[in-house]
Amino acid sequence: MRICIVGGGVVGLTGAYFLAREGHDVTILESGEDVALMASFANGAQLSYSYVAPLADPAVLPQLPAWLLSSDSALRYVPRLDVRQWRWCLAFLQACRTTTSNRIALELLQLGALSRAALRELVEHESIDFDHVQNGKLVVYRDAHAFRLARKKVDLLAEGGASQTALDRNGCLECEPSLEFASATIVGGVHTSSEEAGDCLRFCRELANVLRDRYHVNILTGTRVLGWVRQGRQVVAARIAGGDVRADAFVLSAGTACVDLAEGLGLRLPIYPLTGYSLSAPAVAERAPAINVTDLHRKVVYARLGEQLRVAGMVEITGADESQRDVRLATLIRHVKEIFPLAADYDSAQTWCGHRPATPDSKPFVGATEYSNLWLNTGHGALGFTLACGTARLLTELLQGRPTSVDARAYSLDRLS
Ligand SMILES: Cc1cc2nc3c(=O)[nH]c(=O)nc-3n(C[C@H](O)[C@H](O)[C@H](O)COP(=O)(O)OP(=O)(O)OC[C@H]3O[C@@H](n4cnc5c(N)ncnc54)[C@H](O)[C@@H]3O)c2cc1C
């Protein structure tokens, strides 16, 4: 089958890989000058297969006033005259119910397990080098109430097969001694030894080479999809400057741009950009954390990528607005220096701002649409690197009409309508 994937980020590339391996003739249309220059560029590097708690969680409700009022808050919400933002926020609040949030966490845990296995298979098969390590993850809590809720989540996820350990303050310091500067504020943590990390951009670039050289995937960079040619409920071609690209099936994997692309076909996708920031700085070997760390209070993640320390965080529901970029990056660096003051040469840090393509319930959309040959694989939010290989697998199974490894209904567009 000739399959055209729109978007060459981590989701589009992994989708192309699993489809091409089944013998399909795959083309990727990517508007950027290279692959992975948008959300997949300098993310937090976490492959958090077990720590899959959705952003929509009952614990966020008491924090709403801070989101609205504090410019320093890790989560920030600035209301806009934007119907998409309001709709998204309403659906987000609905997903914050305890039963919904727990169900989603278990569903994402299953998808995470599928993704871990699929990534492992890909890496073994193709020998891709992207500073991939299985060094575990420690999520530290500075608030006793949040830690109590986290312990309940550990029990819940254990039912779904996750193996995590709750630690007290001393346990956290034993696990990651470089947390010494934050020790007075830590109340406990959750350690997951099986978690992994890697450089998403390197992964994407190496995978693109494999796709071109070994699987003859046609990756057309600098090629923006402008619209569609359709016939009834079928997409005939993607319209690009100077022509049309025809295919038997089309997959939308264009991150936050999927909303407008789908709207061109009369489809409404509840995906909203959640802005975040990262910095990459030369690590000081003996002082930087050896394992992946999440400072939950600040919503900041830390990962060692070779000689670098990657730090990422903050969630802003402000649209694709980057006007506060410098202020927010300065806040991020201040938070980072509080917890790991000696871990890296922060003066030499490279900074970045990206937009997570987020659904209100933190689950991606994978599956069919009301167009017979248009498929979705998008909306991975804060877990796109983690879940990309799993959703690529699921998409491949659905497209081929095979039984699926996880319940595909959980990822359909209908679930939110
Ligand atoms: C600060 C931050 C930290 C993060 N940390 C982590 C983490 O630690 N772990 C994790 O798992 N995830 C993390 N994420 C999330 C993850 O990075 C994203 O979920 C993932 O990159 C989304 O990939 P994507 O391919 O869907 O989107 P993108 O990477 O944005 O790719 C979409 C592509 O589509 C292209 N495109 C757009 N419009 C068109 C068009 N009209 N025609 C053709 N091409 C088009 C774009 O140029 C782009 O290359 C983080 C995100 C951010 C912002």
The ligand as an SDF file (V2000), in Angstrom:
LIG
                    3D

 53 58  0  0  0  0  0  0  0  0999 V2000
    9.6450   20.8330   27.0130 C   0  0  0  0  0  0  0  0  0  0  0  0
    9.2340   19.4640   26.5500 C   0  0  0  0  0  0  0  0  0  0  0  0
    9.7000   18.3400   27.2100 C   0  0  0  0  0  0  0  0  0  0  0  0
    9.3060   17.0650   26.8220 C   0  0  0  0  0  0  0  0  0  0  0  0
    9.8310   15.9860   27.4490 N   0  0  0  0  0  0  0  0  0  0  0  0
    9.4800   14.7420   27.0600 C   0  0  0  0  0  0  0  0  0  0  0  0
   10.0600   13.6030   27.6670 C   0  0  0  0  0  0  0  0  0  0  0  0
   10.9280   13.7240   28.5330 O   0  0  0  0  0  0  0  0  0  0  0  0
    9.6450   12.3740   27.2680 N   0  0  0  0  0  0  0  0  0  0  0  0
    8.6810   12.2130   26.3140 C   0  0  0  0  0  0  0  0  0  0  0  0
    8.3050   11.0840   26.0440 O   0  0  0  0  0  0  0  0  0  0  0  0
    8.1450   13.2760   25.6870 N   0  0  0  0  0  0  0  0  0  0  0  0
    8.5210   14.5280   26.0310 C   0  0  0  0  0  0  0  0  0  0  0  0
    7.9690   15.6140   25.4140 N   0  0  0  0  0  0  0  0  0  0  0  0
    6.9210   15.4110   24.4260 C   0  0  0  0  0  0  0  0  0  0  0  0
    7.4620   15.0160   23.0670 C   0  0  0  0  0  0  0  0  0  0  0  0
    8.5930   15.7900   22.7470 O   0  0  0  0  0  0  0  0  0  0  0  0
    6.3480   15.2150   22.0250 C   0  0  0  0  0  0  0  0  0  0  0  0
    5.1890   14.5430   22.4460 O   0  0  0  0  0  0  0  0  0  0  0  0
    6.7660   14.6470   20.6770 C   0  0  0  0  0  0  0  0  0  0  0  0
    7.9570   15.2300   20.2460 O   0  0  0  0  0  0  0  0  0  0  0  0
    5.6630   14.8920   19.6450 C   0  0  0  0  0  0  0  0  0  0  0  0
    6.1390   14.3520   18.4340 O   0  0  0  0  0  0  0  0  0  0  0  0
    5.3230   14.5510   17.0900 P   0  0  0  0  0  0  0  0  0  0  0  0
    6.0580   13.8380   16.0400 O   0  0  0  0  0  0  0  0  0  0  0  0
    3.8810   14.2510   17.3260 O   0  0  0  0  0  0  0  0  0  0  0  0
    5.3500   16.1390   16.8570 O   0  0  0  0  0  0  0  0  0  0  0  0
    6.5440   17.0340   16.2680 P   0  0  0  0  0  0  0  0  0  0  0  0
    7.8410   16.5930   16.7480 O   0  0  0  0  0  0  0  0  0  0  0  0
    6.1430   18.4530   16.4870 O   0  0  0  0  0  0  0  0  0  0  0  0
    6.5000   16.6990   14.7250 O   0  0  0  0  0  0  0  0  0  0  0  0
    5.4790   17.1590   13.8800 C   0  0  0  0  0  0  0  0  0  0  0  0
    6.1290   17.4720   12.5590 C   0  0  0  0  0  0  0  0  0  0  0  0
    5.1210   17.8260   11.6140 O   0  0  0  0  0  0  0  0  0  0  0  0
    5.6490   18.8350   10.7860 C   0  0  0  0  0  0  0  0  0  0  0  0
    4.5290   19.5760   10.1860 N   0  0  0  0  0  0  0  0  0  0  0  0
    3.6770   20.4360   10.7940 C   0  0  0  0  0  0  0  0  0  0  0  0
    2.7800   20.8960    9.9000 N   0  0  0  0  0  0  0  0  0  0  0  0
    3.0610   20.3150    8.7210 C   0  0  0  0  0  0  0  0  0  0  0  0
    2.4720   20.4110    7.4320 C   0  0  0  0  0  0  0  0  0  0  0  0
    1.4010   21.1750    7.1840 N   0  0  0  0  0  0  0  0  0  0  0  0
    3.0400   19.6920    6.4320 N   0  0  0  0  0  0  0  0  0  0  0  0
    4.1150   18.8790    6.6600 C   0  0  0  0  0  0  0  0  0  0  0  0
    4.6930   18.7710    7.8750 N   0  0  0  0  0  0  0  0  0  0  0  0
    4.1680   19.4640    8.8920 C   0  0  0  0  0  0  0  0  0  0  0  0
    6.4720   19.7070   11.7330 C   0  0  0  0  0  0  0  0  0  0  0  0
    7.4470   20.4620   11.0510 O   0  0  0  0  0  0  0  0  0  0  0  0
    7.0720   18.6580   12.6560 C   0  0  0  0  0  0  0  0  0  0  0  0
    8.3710   18.2610   12.2530 O   0  0  0  0  0  0  0  0  0  0  0  0
    8.3760   16.9130   25.7590 C   0  0  0  0  0  0  0  0  0  0  0  0
    7.9370   18.0340   25.0640 C   0  0  0  0  0  0  0  0  0  0  0  0
    8.3590   19.2980   25.4390 C   0  0  0  0  0  0  0  0  0  0  0  0
    7.8680   20.4920   24.6660 C   0  0  0  0  0  0  0  0  0  0  0  0
  1  2  1  0
  2  3  1  0
  2 52  2  0
  3  4  2  0
  4  5  1  0
  4 50  1  0
  5  6  2  0
  6  7  1  0
  6 13  1  0
  7  8  2  0
  7  9  1  0
  9 10  1  0
 10 11  2  0
 10 12  1  0
 12 13  2  0
 13 14  1  0
 14 15  1  0
 14 50  1  0
 15 16  1  0
 16 17  1  0
 16 18  1  0
 18 19  1  0
 18 20  1  0
 20 21  1  0
 20 22  1  0
 22 23  1  0
 23 24  1  0
 24 25  2  0
 24 26  1  0
 24 27  1  0
 27 28  1  0
 28 29  2  0
 28 30  1  0
 28 31  1  0
 31 32  1  0
 32 33  1  0
 33 34  1  0
 33 48  1  0
 34 35  1  0
 35 36  1  0
 35 46  1  0
 36 37  1  0
 36 45  1  0
 37 38  2  0
 38 39  1  0
 39 40  1  0
 39 45  2  0
 40 41  1  0
 40 42  2  0
 42 43  1  0
 43 44  2  0
 44 45  1  0
 46 47  1  0
 46 48  1  0
 48 49  1  0
 50 51  2  0
 51 52  1  0
 52 53  1  0
M  END
$$$$
